[in-house]
Every structure is written in C-alpha cells, then in structure tokens.
C-alpha cells in the first residue's frame, strides 16, 4: 500500500464513466439522513445563504396560492394581535381628509334606519342631562323679571317725581331727608347702565298705592273663591243648605274683615310683604331696616284703620313725611322700602341723570 501512488491512481479514473456506473438510488437508500442532518451545522448553512438571492427566486404568487387563509386565520390570536397594535401610531398614519373623501355620504345615509335609531334614543334622559328644563325656566324667568323690572322702574320714577313735587310744596329739600333705614341706607349712585340704585330706600306714595290696589283685587278674588268653596262643602258634604245672600249683612262684613286681616297678617309675617307689595317690589321692615317681627306685623295690621280714619289723614306721611311713613307705620315701628330681591331697584337712566344734575347745581358754590 505504501507503493501506491494515490494521485496517479485518481488521475487514471474516468469520473464520467464512474458516475454512470454508480447506482444513485442504491447510494441514497444507504444514506442515513438523520446522521447527515446531525452533522449539519444550521448556523453555518444559514450564514452561507444569501437572503436577497433566495427571495429573488421566490415566486410570491405560487407561494400565496399554496397558503390556506382559513388555516392561517384559525392560528391567529386576535387578542395578542390587538395588544401589539399601537393605536396612537395607527391614528397618526390615518389621513382623515382622504378617509372622508372616500366615504359615500348618500350611501351611508341610505343604510341608516332613522326609526330604529330614534327608538334607541332616550329622549327624556337626553333632555334631563342637557338641563333643557332648567335652561327654559331660567330664560323665561329672566325675561319675565326684565319686563317686571321695567314696569317697576317706571313706578319708582313716578314716585320720585311726585315726592319731589310734594317736598317742593312744603319747602323741604329732597337731598336733606334720609334715603332709607340705617341698616339699608345706600347712597344714590348710578349703576353701570346709568340707572340710579334706590334699593333699600323709602318707598314713595305711587308704588304703595299701586300695591294696595293689587292687594284689594287679590284678597277680594280669593275671598270670593274661598267663600264659594266653603258654601259648596256645607251644602254638599254637611248637607246643610246655606246661601250667601241669606247671611245677615253684619256677618258678611265681619267675615270679610277677618279675611282681610288674615291675608295681610299672614303674608306680612311669613314674607315681609303682601302679594301686591311683592309685585311692585316693596318690603316691610322695622325702623332700622331689619326683618319685621310678629308683634310689629300684628300691630301694623290692627292700626291700619287709624291711617284711613279722618278721610285718610294718617296717610299724608307717605307723601310729605321724611321717612314716607303712615300712622300705622309709626305706631308699629315699621317702614316700607324698595326691594326687588336679587336685582337692585333702580330708576330710569334719564331721570337719574336729571337728579344728579340738579344735585350738582345745588352743591356748586353760588357767586
């Protein structure tokens, strides 16, 4: 074996003739594939693979034809897939304009079932959450308040004019009298709209007369309704036939006076004003401007007839008095002032300007 020249031997072998004589199938059958694969280094093989050339040789169409979409989707876990999606990046890459341009609005609206959509809308809940009732109520209240304040403003203006004429008759300087009770006194000054604020000032004769007339209408109407209700109950429930015209005059008059007393006393005690005073914007206070007490309310009601006695002589203090107080106000220790609740009582701007000009002329030094 040492004398064999391997190179010379290999050189004398005809490779082509040798390959033709080899039984390829027999050789392959004798190959142990597992041993061959065990001796293969995958990392070394992959390192020697050129990915670009490999991809160039792949036919995508043939590859996709061999893919079974159903099996592929069955193996997809949607939850894991969505967890890996970054919504912010996804939305950043969406072009809203292009998306909207591709939407066919007409087709979209045609597919909307309006009736079903409205059936699913909780209209009552929507209205409640939107606060529509509150908005309507506030708007209506503001409009009604504005109209009422405009009417009150004109009444206060007439009060001011009548009061100044009355003071001129008795030669009293309007600027020398107190504007209101100590606790409520406010300096007469225009607001941002140029209207003189008179909140807490003594109420004049016109507004007090108007409130009295409204009260006469209110308690007369209520008396008619209440008395009719009482007669109905007596005649139909108690089964005692009584007619209003069958009562003696003194009984009718007495019941009417009791009703007037009850109406004025209860409303004054509970609210500090009657219905008429509330509409006009007046409030009954004690002499210092505080809330009226039960005793003061009772004395005021009981002494009211004294102001009407002697042809209404006790009411002249409302016109000419420095504090606009009638006899029943002085006896009870009360006063009536302007009070419009959350909104300040005010004069019209033109009258305010005139009053300020007159006051300025009086305060200017005389030559």
TIKEDREN-568501 format. One record per residue (C-alpha): x, y, z. Coordinates in pm, 1 decimal. Example, Ala and Ser with C-alpha at 12.3 -4.5 7.8 and 13.67 -1.06 7.14 Angstrom:
2
<r><x>1230.0</x><y>-450.0</y><z>780.0</z></r>
<r><x>1367.0</x><y>-106.0</y><z>714.0</z></r>
This chain:
367
<r><x>0.0</x><y>0.0</y><z>0.0</z></r>
<r><x>291.6</x><y>228.8</y><z>58.3</z></r>
<r><x>394.1</x><y>186.2</y><z>-305.0</z></r>
<r><x>51.9</x><y>301.2</y><z>-439.4</z></r>
<r><x>62.7</x><y>649.1</y><z>-587.0</z></r>
<r><x>-284.0</x><y>786.3</y><z>-494.9</z></r>
<r><x>-258.3</x><y>1088.8</y><z>-720.1</z></r>
<r><x>-162.7</x><y>879.2</y><z>-1016.4</z></r>
<r><x>-446.3</x><y>637.1</y><z>-936.9</z></r>
<r><x>-708.6</x><y>917.3</y><z>-914.6</z></r>
<r><x>-576.0</x><y>1074.0</y><z>-1234.2</z></r>
<r><x>-633.2</x><y>749.3</y><z>-1420.5</z></r>
<r><x>-1003.7</x><y>731.1</y><z>-1304.6</z></r>
<r><x>-1260.8</x><y>844.2</y><z>-1562.3</z></r>
<r><x>-1513.8</x><y>1035.5</y><z>-1343.6</z></r>
<r><x>-1789.4</x><y>1039.5</y><z>-1602.6</z></r>
<r><x>-1766.2</x><y>666.0</y><z>-1662.0</z></r>
<r><x>-1755.8</x><y>611.2</y><z>-1285.0</z></r>
<r><x>-2067.1</x><y>822.0</y><z>-1222.6</z></r>
<r><x>-2255.0</x><y>638.7</y><z>-1494.9</z></r>
<r><x>-2177.4</x><y>308.9</y><z>-1327.5</z></r>
<r><x>-2295.6</x><y>436.2</y><z>-985.8</z></r>
<r><x>-2644.4</x><y>327.1</y><z>-878.0</z></r>
<r><x>-2767.4</x><y>659.8</y><z>-740.1</z></r>
<r><x>-3085.6</x><y>516.3</y><z>-590.4</z></r>
<r><x>-2887.9</x><y>249.5</y><z>-413.4</z></r>
<r><x>-2646.6</x><y>506.0</y><z>-273.8</z></r>
<r><x>-2930.6</x><y>730.1</y><z>-149.7</z></r>
<r><x>-3104.2</x><y>433.8</y><z>7.3</z></r>
<r><x>-2787.4</x><y>356.2</y><z>203.0</z></r>
<r><x>-2756.9</x><y>715.2</y><z>330.3</z></r>
<r><x>-2866.8</x><y>766.0</y><z>689.9</z></r>
<r><x>-3042.6</x><y>1102.5</y><z>665.2</z></r>
<r><x>-3057.9</x><y>1152.1</y><z>1039.9</z></r>
<r><x>-2681.6</x><y>1112.1</y><z>1072.7</z></r>
<r><x>-2626.4</x><y>1352.9</y><z>785.5</z></r>
<r><x>-2856.5</x><y>1614.5</y><z>942.1</z></r>
<r><x>-2691.3</x><y>1566.0</y><z>1280.4</z></r>
<r><x>-2358.3</x><y>1655.5</y><z>1119.7</z></r>
<r><x>-2504.5</x><y>1968.8</y><z>955.4</z></r>
<r><x>-2435.8</x><y>2295.2</y><z>1133.4</z></r>
<r><x>-2754.2</x><y>2505.3</y><z>1071.1</z></r>
<r><x>-2582.6</x><y>2829.2</y><z>1170.5</z></r>
<r><x>-2304.9</x><y>2765.4</y><z>922.4</z></r>
<r><x>-2559.1</x><y>2683.0</y><z>650.0</z></r>
<r><x>-2763.3</x><y>2999.0</y><z>719.6</z></r>
<r><x>-2450.7</x><y>3211.5</y><z>723.1</z></r>
<r><x>-2373.3</x><y>3088.6</y><z>371.9</z></r>
<r><x>-2729.7</x><y>3165.4</y><z>247.2</z></r>
<r><x>-2769.9</x><y>3489.0</y><z>50.9</z></r>
<r><x>-3122.8</x><y>3611.6</y><z>156.5</z></r>
<r><x>-3150.7</x><y>3851.9</y><z>-136.0</z></r>
<r><x>-3082.8</x><y>3584.3</y><z>-392.7</z></r>
<r><x>-3315.3</x><y>3346.9</y><z>-208.6</z></r>
<r><x>-3602.6</x><y>3599.4</y><z>-209.9</z></r>
<r><x>-3539.8</x><y>3681.4</y><z>-574.0</z></r>
<r><x>-3600.5</x><y>3318.4</y><z>-658.7</z></r>
<r><x>-3928.8</x><y>3303.9</y><z>-461.7</z></r>
<r><x>-4244.4</x><y>3329.3</y><z>-670.6</z></r>
<r><x>-4493.2</x><y>3520.1</y><z>-442.9</z></r>
<r><x>-4793.5</x><y>3417.8</y><z>-649.1</z></r>
<r><x>-4714.8</x><y>3046.5</y><z>-624.1</z></r>
<r><x>-4639.7</x><y>3089.9</y><z>-254.3</z></r>
<r><x>-4974.0</x><y>3263.7</y><z>-185.6</z></r>
<r><x>-5158.5</x><y>3005.3</y><z>-392.4</z></r>
<r><x>-5034.1</x><y>2738.8</y><z>-155.1</z></r>
<r><x>-5144.7</x><y>2933.7</y><z>156.2</z></r>
<r><x>-5474.3</x><y>2826.0</y><z>313.8</z></r>
<r><x>-5627.4</x><y>3154.7</y><z>452.8</z></r>
<r><x>-5872.1</x><y>2968.2</y><z>675.1</z></r>
<r><x>-5599.9</x><y>2771.7</y><z>848.5</z></r>
<r><x>-5388.3</x><y>3084.7</y><z>875.9</z></r>
<r><x>-5671.2</x><y>3285.2</y><z>1039.0</z></r>
<r><x>-5753.2</x><y>2996.0</y><z>1272.1</z></r>
<r><x>-5399.0</x><y>3016.6</y><z>1407.6</z></r>
<r><x>-5416.2</x><y>3395.0</y><z>1461.8</z></r>
<r><x>-5482.9</x><y>3509.1</y><z>1821.2</z></r>
<r><x>-5681.0</x><y>3840.8</y><z>1779.7</z></r>
<r><x>-5621.0</x><y>3945.7</y><z>2139.8</z></r>
<r><x>-5243.0</x><y>3914.1</y><z>2109.4</z></r>
<r><x>-5255.2</x><y>4084.5</y><z>1771.9</z></r>
<r><x>-5453.3</x><y>4383.5</y><z>1908.6</z></r>
<r><x>-5226.2</x><y>4405.4</y><z>2212.8</z></r>
<r><x>-4931.7</x><y>4461.8</y><z>1978.1</z></r>
<r><x>-5110.6</x><y>4738.8</y><z>1786.7</z></r>
<r><x>-5016.2</x><y>5092.7</y><z>1890.9</z></r>
<r><x>-5340.5</x><y>5297.3</y><z>1840.3</z></r>
<r><x>-5155.6</x><y>5629.6</y><z>1852.4</z></r>
<r><x>-4920.0</x><y>5532.7</y><z>1572.8</z></r>
<r><x>-5209.1</x><y>5387.5</y><z>1376.1</z></r>
<r><x>-5414.6</x><y>5708.0</y><z>1408.6</z></r>
<r><x>-5112.5</x><y>5924.0</y><z>1326.5</z></r>
<r><x>-5081.1</x><y>5742.7</y><z>994.7</z></r>
<r><x>-5450.4</x><y>5789.1</y><z>907.1</z></r>
<r><x>-5523.3</x><y>6076.2</y><z>669.3</z></r>
<r><x>-5874.5</x><y>6198.1</y><z>776.2</z></r>
<r><x>-5921.7</x><y>6400.0</y><z>459.0</z></r>
<r><x>-5853.0</x><y>6105.0</y><z>232.7</z></r>
<r><x>-6070.9</x><y>5883.2</y><z>450.5</z></r>
<r><x>-6364.7</x><y>6125.6</y><z>435.9</z></r>
<r><x>-6318.0</x><y>6175.8</y><z>62.4</z></r>
<r><x>-6370.5</x><y>5803.8</y><z>10.3</z></r>
<r><x>-6691.0</x><y>5796.6</y><z>216.6</z></r>
<r><x>-7009.7</x><y>5800.0</y><z>11.3</z></r>
<r><x>-7238.6</x><y>6002.0</y><z>237.6</z></r>
<r><x>-7550.4</x><y>5926.5</y><z>37.0</z></r>
<r><x>-7497.8</x><y>5551.5</y><z>56.4</z></r>
<r><x>-7418.5</x><y>5579.7</y><z>423.8</z></r>
<r><x>-7738.9</x><y>5774.7</y><z>494.7</z></r>
<r><x>-7943.1</x><y>5531.7</y><z>283.8</z></r>
<r><x>-7829.4</x><y>5248.0</y><z>508.4</z></r>
<r><x>-7926.0</x><y>5431.0</y><z>828.6</z></r>
<r><x>-8261.7</x><y>5324.2</y><z>971.9</z></r>
<r><x>-8379.9</x><y>5652.1</y><z>1128.0</z></r>
<r><x>-8677.5</x><y>5492.3</y><z>1302.4</z></r>
<r><x>-8462.5</x><y>5232.6</y><z>1476.4</z></r>
<r><x>-8209.5</x><y>5496.8</y><z>1564.5</z></r>
<r><x>-8473.4</x><y>5720.7</y><z>1724.3</z></r>
<r><x>-8626.2</x><y>5423.3</y><z>1906.9</z></r>
<r><x>-8292.2</x><y>5366.1</y><z>2075.5</z></r>
<r><x>-8252.4</x><y>5730.4</y><z>2179.8</z></r>
<r><x>-8359.9</x><y>5807.1</y><z>2537.2</z></r>
<r><x>-8508.3</x><y>6149.3</y><z>2467.0</z></r>
<r><x>-8619.0</x><y>6208.7</y><z>2825.6</z></r>
<r><x>-8277.9</x><y>6115.7</y><z>2961.3</z></r>
<r><x>-8111.7</x><y>6335.2</y><z>2699.3</z></r>
<r><x>-8331.0</x><y>6630.6</y><z>2791.7</z></r>
<r><x>-8268.3</x><y>6574.6</y><z>3162.7</z></r>
<r><x>-7892.0</x><y>6554.2</y><z>3115.3</z></r>
<r><x>-7889.0</x><y>6864.0</y><z>2898.1</z></r>
<r><x>-8084.4</x><y>7056.8</y><z>3160.3</z></r>
<r><x>-8328.0</x><y>7187.6</y><z>2899.4</z></r>
<r><x>-8599.3</x><y>7241.2</y><z>3159.6</z></r>
<r><x>-8363.0</x><y>7447.8</y><z>3374.1</z></r>
<r><x>-8245.5</x><y>7647.9</y><z>3074.2</z></r>
<r><x>-8602.4</x><y>7722.0</y><z>2963.0</z></r>
<r><x>-8703.8</x><y>7805.3</y><z>3319.2</z></r>
<r><x>-8408.4</x><y>8037.9</y><z>3373.4</z></r>
<r><x>-8459.2</x><y>8209.0</y><z>3037.8</z></r>
<r><x>-8832.0</x><y>8252.8</y><z>3097.0</z></r>
<r><x>-8765.6</x><y>8378.7</y><z>3448.2</z></r>
<r><x>-8509.1</x><y>8628.5</y><z>3324.2</z></r>
<r><x>-8743.7</x><y>8758.0</y><z>3054.1</z></r>
<r><x>-9034.6</x><y>8789.2</y><z>3296.9</z></r>
<r><x>-8805.4</x><y>8954.1</y><z>3551.9</z></r>
<r><x>-8680.2</x><y>9204.2</y><z>3295.1</z></r>
<r><x>-9035.0</x><y>9301.5</y><z>3193.6</z></r>
<r><x>-9144.3</x><y>9331.3</y><z>3556.9</z></r>
<r><x>-8837.5</x><y>9537.9</y><z>3647.4</z></r>
<r><x>-8902.0</x><y>9771.8</y><z>3354.9</z></r>
<r><x>-9255.9</x><y>9834.6</y><z>3484.3</z></r>
<r><x>-9130.5</x><y>9876.6</y><z>3841.6</z></r>
<r><x>-8870.5</x><y>10124.7</y><z>3720.7</z></r>
<r><x>-9139.1</x><y>10348.2</y><z>3575.4</z></r>
<r><x>-9339.5</x><y>10333.5</y><z>3900.4</z></r>
<r><x>-9030.8</x><y>10430.1</y><z>4102.3</z></r>
<r><x>-8969.0</x><y>10717.8</y><z>3860.7</z></r>
<r><x>-9323.3</x><y>10849.0</y><z>3916.9</z></r>
<r><x>-9265.7</x><y>10804.1</y><z>4291.8</z></r>
<r><x>-8955.6</x><y>11020.8</y><z>4271.7</z></r>
<r><x>-9126.8</x><y>11293.3</y><z>4071.7</z></r>
<r><x>-9437.4</x><y>11302.5</y><z>4295.0</z></r>
<r><x>-9220.2</x><y>11300.2</y><z>4606.5</z></r>
<r><x>-9007.6</x><y>11589.7</y><z>4486.5</z></r>
<r><x>-9318.3</x><y>11791.3</y><z>4394.9</z></r>
<r><x>-9464.5</x><y>11722.2</y><z>4742.6</z></r>
<r><x>-9139.7</x><y>11830.5</y><z>4909.8</z></r>
<r><x>-9135.3</x><y>12144.1</y><z>4699.5</z></r>
<r><x>-9488.7</x><y>12228.1</y><z>4818.6</z></r>
<r><x>-9382.0</x><y>12212.0</y><z>5185.2</z></r>
<r><x>-9040.1</x><y>12366.7</y><z>5100.2</z></r>
<r><x>-8832.6</x><y>12065.4</y><z>5200.3</z></r>
<r><x>-8503.3</x><y>11987.2</y><z>5027.9</z></r>
<r><x>-8523.8</x><y>11629.5</y><z>4885.8</z></r>
<r><x>-8149.0</x><y>11586.4</y><z>4932.7</z></r>
<r><x>-8175.2</x><y>11661.8</y><z>5305.4</z></r>
<r><x>-8402.6</x><y>11371.4</y><z>5401.1</z></r>
<r><x>-8272.4</x><y>11019.5</y><z>5480.5</z></r>
<r><x>-8277.7</x><y>10779.5</y><z>5186.9</z></r>
<r><x>-8370.3</x><y>10471.8</y><z>5391.8</z></r>
<r><x>-8336.8</x><y>10289.1</y><z>5725.1</z></r>
<r><x>-7992.1</x><y>10282.4</y><z>5883.7</z></r>
<r><x>-7925.2</x><y>9916.2</y><z>5802.6</z></r>
<r><x>-8031.2</x><y>9956.8</y><z>5438.8</z></r>
<r><x>-7925.6</x><y>10311.9</y><z>5358.3</z></r>
<r><x>-7737.9</x><y>10330.6</y><z>5028.4</z></r>
<r><x>-7600.8</x><y>10638.1</y><z>4863.4</z></r>
<r><x>-7792.7</x><y>10727.5</y><z>4549.1</z></r>
<r><x>-7549.7</x><y>10640.7</y><z>4270.6</z></r>
<r><x>-7587.2</x><y>10518.8</y><z>3910.0</z></r>
<r><x>-7506.5</x><y>10159.9</y><z>3816.9</z></r>
<r><x>-7309.8</x><y>10051.6</y><z>3507.9</z></r>
<r><x>-7612.3</x><y>10138.4</y><z>3288.9</z></r>
<r><x>-7652.0</x><y>10486.1</y><z>3434.8</z></r>
<r><x>-7958.7</x><y>10394.3</y><z>3643.0</z></r>
<r><x>-7979.0</x><y>10530.0</y><z>3996.8</z></r>
<r><x>-7991.5</x><y>10247.0</y><z>4251.5</z></r>
<r><x>-8263.9</x><y>10300.2</y><z>4513.5</z></r>
<r><x>-8254.7</x><y>9954.2</y><z>4672.7</z></r>
<r><x>-8347.0</x><y>9990.5</y><z>5041.6</z></r>
<r><x>-8475.9</x><y>10349.7</y><z>5002.1</z></r>
<r><x>-8811.2</x><y>10454.7</y><z>5148.5</z></r>
<r><x>-9093.0</x><y>10371.4</y><z>4906.0</z></r>
<r><x>-9295.5</x><y>10658.0</y><z>4762.6</z></r>
<r><x>-9673.1</x><y>10712.1</y><z>4752.8</z></r>
<r><x>-9743.9</x><y>10588.2</y><z>4399.0</z></r>
<r><x>-9583.5</x><y>10245.6</y><z>4444.4</z></r>
<r><x>-9754.9</x><y>10199.8</y><z>4782.0</z></r>
<r><x>-10094.1</x><y>10298.2</y><z>4637.5</z></r>
<r><x>-10046.5</x><y>10061.5</y><z>4343.3</z></r>
<r><x>-9950.7</x><y>9772.3</y><z>4573.9</z></r>
<r><x>-10261.6</x><y>9842.1</y><z>4788.5</z></r>
<r><x>-10490.1</x><y>9830.5</y><z>4482.9</z></r>
<r><x>-10335.3</x><y>9499.5</y><z>4373.5</z></r>
<r><x>-10388.5</x><y>9360.0</y><z>4723.0</z></r>
<r><x>-10754.7</x><y>9470.6</y><z>4718.0</z></r>
<r><x>-10802.3</x><y>9277.2</y><z>4394.4</z></r>
<r><x>-10615.7</x><y>8971.1</y><z>4526.6</z></r>
<r><x>-10787.8</x><y>8935.8</y><z>4863.4</z></r>
<r><x>-11129.4</x><y>9013.6</y><z>4710.0</z></r>
<r><x>-11081.4</x><y>8746.1</y><z>4444.1</z></r>
<r><x>-10954.8</x><y>8496.2</y><z>4699.0</z></r>
<r><x>-11245.3</x><y>8576.9</y><z>4932.6</z></r>
<r><x>-11493.4</x><y>8503.5</y><z>4654.3</z></r>
<r><x>-11324.0</x><y>8172.2</y><z>4567.4</z></r>
<r><x>-11280.1</x><y>8059.0</y><z>4928.2</z></r>
<r><x>-11632.9</x><y>8154.7</y><z>5034.6</z></r>
<r><x>-11777.1</x><y>7974.5</y><z>4731.2</z></r>
<r><x>-11575.7</x><y>7666.6</y><z>4827.3</z></r>
<r><x>-11699.8</x><y>7680.2</y><z>5186.1</z></r>
<r><x>-12063.4</x><y>7711.2</y><z>5077.9</z></r>
<r><x>-12017.2</x><y>7419.4</y><z>4838.2</z></r>
<r><x>-11877.9</x><y>7197.2</y><z>5116.1</z></r>
<r><x>-12152.4</x><y>7297.7</y><z>5359.3</z></r>
<r><x>-12431.6</x><y>7238.8</y><z>5106.6</z></r>
<r><x>-12297.6</x><y>6914.4</y><z>4953.9</z></r>
<r><x>-12093.8</x><y>6746.5</y><z>5227.2</z></r>
<r><x>-12260.5</x><y>6854.0</y><z>5550.4</z></r>
<r><x>-12597.3</x><y>6864.6</y><z>5371.4</z></r>
<r><x>-12694.9</x><y>7198.6</y><z>5527.9</z></r>
<r><x>-12846.5</x><y>7434.5</y><z>5274.0</z></r>
<r><x>-12696.4</x><y>7780.4</y><z>5322.4</z></r>
<r><x>-12695.3</x><y>8061.8</y><z>5065.7</z></r>
<r><x>-12451.9</x><y>8353.6</y><z>5073.3</z></r>
<r><x>-12735.4</x><y>8606.8</y><z>5032.9</z></r>
<r><x>-12916.8</x><y>8455.6</y><z>5330.8</z></r>
<r><x>-12647.1</x><y>8569.3</y><z>5576.3</z></r>
<r><x>-12702.4</x><y>8895.4</y><z>5765.8</z></r>
<r><x>-12504.5</x><y>9196.2</y><z>5649.0</z></r>
<r><x>-12302.8</x><y>9215.6</y><z>5968.8</z></r>
<r><x>-12194.7</x><y>8851.9</y><z>5934.5</z></r>
<r><x>-12084.0</x><y>8904.5</y><z>5574.9</z></r>
<r><x>-11895.4</x><y>9221.5</y><z>5670.0</z></r>
<r><x>-11732.8</x><y>9054.1</y><z>5970.2</z></r>
<r><x>-11617.9</x><y>8754.3</y><z>5767.5</z></r>
<r><x>-11476.5</x><y>8988.7</y><z>5503.5</z></r>
<r><x>-11282.3</x><y>9189.4</y><z>5763.7</z></r>
<r><x>-11148.0</x><y>8870.7</y><z>5922.1</z></r>
<r><x>-11034.9</x><y>8753.3</y><z>5578.9</z></r>
<r><x>-10856.9</x><y>9085.1</y><z>5510.8</z></r>
<r><x>-10683.2</x><y>9070.8</y><z>5849.1</z></r>
<r><x>-10574.0</x><y>8709.7</y><z>5793.6</z></r>
<r><x>-10446.4</x><y>8781.1</y><z>5442.7</z></r>
<r><x>-10238.2</x><y>9085.5</y><z>5538.9</z></r>
<r><x>-10108.9</x><y>8947.7</y><z>5869.7</z></r>
<r><x>-10005.2</x><y>8603.0</y><z>5738.6</z></r>
<r><x>-9832.6</x><y>8730.4</y><z>5423.5</z></r>
<r><x>-9656.0</x><y>9008.5</y><z>5613.8</z></r>
<r><x>-9540.9</x><y>8771.9</y><z>5888.7</z></r>
<r><x>-9419.7</x><y>8499.7</y><z>5650.6</z></r>
<r><x>-9275.4</x><y>8705.7</y><z>5366.3</z></r>
<r><x>-9241.4</x><y>9060.7</y><z>5494.8</z></r>
<r><x>-9473.1</x><y>9174.0</y><z>5215.9</z></r>
<r><x>-9817.8</x><y>9114.7</y><z>5074.2</z></r>
<r><x>-9877.8</x><y>8991.5</y><z>4718.5</z></r>
<r><x>-9926.6</x><y>9346.6</y><z>4593.8</z></r>
<r><x>-9605.0</x><y>9468.7</y><z>4756.5</z></r>
<r><x>-9419.2</x><y>9170.0</y><z>4613.7</z></r>
<r><x>-9534.8</x><y>9250.4</y><z>4260.5</z></r>
<r><x>-9448.4</x><y>9619.6</y><z>4286.4</z></r>
<r><x>-9117.6</x><y>9542.7</y><z>4460.6</z></r>
<r><x>-9170.4</x><y>9665.3</y><z>4817.3</z></r>
<r><x>-9071.1</x><y>9520.6</y><z>5154.7</z></r>
<r><x>-9193.4</x><y>9593.1</y><z>5508.1</z></r>
<r><x>-8903.1</x><y>9626.5</y><z>5757.0</z></r>
<r><x>-8857.7</x><y>9757.9</y><z>6108.1</z></r>
<r><x>-8738.0</x><y>10114.3</y><z>6153.8</z></r>
<r><x>-8369.2</x><y>10012.3</y><z>6143.8</z></r>
<r><x>-8417.5</x><y>9806.2</y><z>5829.0</z></r>
<r><x>-8428.7</x><y>9458.4</y><z>5984.8</z></r>
<r><x>-8693.6</x><y>9186.4</y><z>5937.4</z></r>
<r><x>-9035.2</x><y>9262.5</y><z>6083.1</z></r>
<r><x>-9138.5</x><y>9069.9</y><z>6395.5</z></r>
<r><x>-9472.6</x><y>8900.2</y><z>6465.2</z></r>
<r><x>-9565.8</x><y>9171.2</y><z>6716.1</z></r>
<r><x>-9484.8</x><y>9450.2</y><z>6469.8</z></r>
<r><x>-9683.7</x><y>9274.3</y><z>6196.4</z></r>
<r><x>-9984.5</x><y>9234.7</y><z>6426.9</z></r>
<r><x>-9976.4</x><y>9596.4</y><z>6549.8</z></r>
<r><x>-9934.3</x><y>9723.3</y><z>6193.1</z></r>
<r><x>-10243.0</x><y>9538.3</y><z>6070.2</z></r>
<r><x>-10457.5</x><y>9635.3</y><z>6368.1</z></r>
<r><x>-10357.6</x><y>10004.1</y><z>6346.8</z></r>
<r><x>-10405.7</x><y>10030.1</y><z>5970.1</z></r>
<r><x>-10767.9</x><y>10150.4</y><z>6004.5</z></r>
<r><x>-10641.3</x><y>10451.8</y><z>6203.3</z></r>
<r><x>-10449.2</x><y>10571.5</y><z>5897.4</z></r>
<r><x>-10771.2</x><y>10555.0</y><z>5694.9</z></r>
<r><x>-10972.3</x><y>10742.6</y><z>5956.3</z></r>
<r><x>-11042.1</x><y>11115.0</y><z>5925.4</z></r>
<r><x>-11051.8</x><y>11098.5</y><z>5543.9</z></r>
<r><x>-10712.6</x><y>10930.7</y><z>5522.7</z></r>
<r><x>-10527.6</x><y>11196.2</y><z>5718.6</z></r>
<r><x>-10289.0</x><y>10931.6</y><z>5855.6</z></r>
<r><x>-10167.5</x><y>10851.0</y><z>5503.3</z></r>
<r><x>-10028.4</x><y>11201.4</y><z>5435.7</z></r>
<r><x>-9697.6</x><y>11098.5</y><z>5592.0</z></r>
<r><x>-9634.8</x><y>10871.3</y><z>5291.1</z></r>
<r><x>-9646.4</x><y>11179.0</y><z>5065.4</z></r>
<r><x>-9489.2</x><y>11452.0</y><z>5277.6</z></r>
<r><x>-9300.3</x><y>11268.3</y><z>5556.8</z></r>
<r><x>-8922.4</x><y>11246.3</y><z>5552.3</z></r>
<r><x>-8939.3</x><y>10867.0</y><z>5600.7</z></r>
<r><x>-9258.8</x><y>10810.1</y><z>5396.5</z></r>
<r><x>-9432.7</x><y>10654.4</y><z>5699.7</z></r>
<r><x>-9810.9</x><y>10648.9</y><z>5762.9</z></r>
<r><x>-9962.9</x><y>10644.5</y><z>6109.1</z></r>
<r><x>-9977.9</x><y>10264.1</y><z>6121.9</z></r>
<r><x>-9606.3</x><y>10253.7</y><z>6026.4</z></r>
<r><x>-9518.1</x><y>10488.7</y><z>6313.6</z></r>
<r><x>-9735.7</x><y>10301.1</y><z>6564.4</z></r>
<r><x>-9584.7</x><y>9963.0</y><z>6470.7</z></r>
<r><x>-9229.5</x><y>10097.3</y><z>6426.6</z></r>
<r><x>-9206.0</x><y>9982.3</y><z>6065.5</z></r>
<r><x>-9118.0</x><y>10127.6</y><z>5726.6</z></r>
<r><x>-9170.9</x><y>10030.5</y><z>5362.3</z></r>
<r><x>-8867.9</x><y>10021.9</y><z>5129.7</z></r>
<r><x>-8787.7</x><y>9926.9</y><z>4770.0</z></r>
<r><x>-8670.0</x><y>9565.1</y><z>4746.0</z></r>
<r><x>-8654.3</x><y>9374.8</y><z>4417.1</z></r>
<r><x>-8493.1</x><y>9063.3</y><z>4558.8</z></r>
<r><x>-8176.0</x><y>8955.9</y><z>4377.2</z></r>
<r><x>-8196.5</x><y>9254.3</y><z>4140.5</z></r>
<r><x>-8142.0</x><y>9605.3</y><z>4271.3</z></r>
<r><x>-8424.6</x><y>9855.7</y><z>4247.3</z></r>
<r><x>-8324.2</x><y>10136.2</y><z>4011.4</z></r>
<r><x>-8456.2</x><y>10449.8</y><z>3843.4</z></r>
<r><x>-8454.1</x><y>10504.7</y><z>3466.4</z></r>
<r><x>-8124.4</x><y>10645.7</y><z>3339.8</z></r>
<r><x>-8266.1</x><y>10981.9</y><z>3210.2</z></r>
<r><x>-8428.6</x><y>11060.6</y><z>3545.5</z></r>
<r><x>-8109.2</x><y>10958.8</y><z>3725.6</z></r>
<r><x>-7908.5</x><y>11197.4</y><z>3510.1</z></r>
<r><x>-8156.1</x><y>11478.7</y><z>3582.2</z></r>
<r><x>-8143.0</x><y>11419.1</y><z>3959.1</z></r>
<r><x>-7763.9</x><y>11415.5</y><z>3958.5</z></r>
<r><x>-7753.7</x><y>11737.1</y><z>3757.7</z></r>
<r><x>-7993.9</x><y>11907.5</y><z>3998.3</z></r>
<r><x>-7793.3</x><y>11787.7</y><z>4299.2</z></r>
<r><x>-7471.0</x><y>11910.2</y><z>4137.4</z></r>
<r><x>-7623.0</x><y>12251.5</y><z>4071.8</z></r>
<r><x>-7726.1</x><y>12278.7</y><z>4438.5</z></r>
<r><x>-7382.9</x><y>12178.1</y><z>4565.3</z></r>
<r><x>-7198.1</x><y>12418.4</y><z>4334.6</z></r>
<r><x>-7081.5</x><y>12738.3</y><z>4514.1</z></r>
<r><x>-7304.7</x><y>13036.4</y><z>4448.9</z></r>
<r><x>-7137.7</x><y>13350.1</y><z>4304.5</z></r>
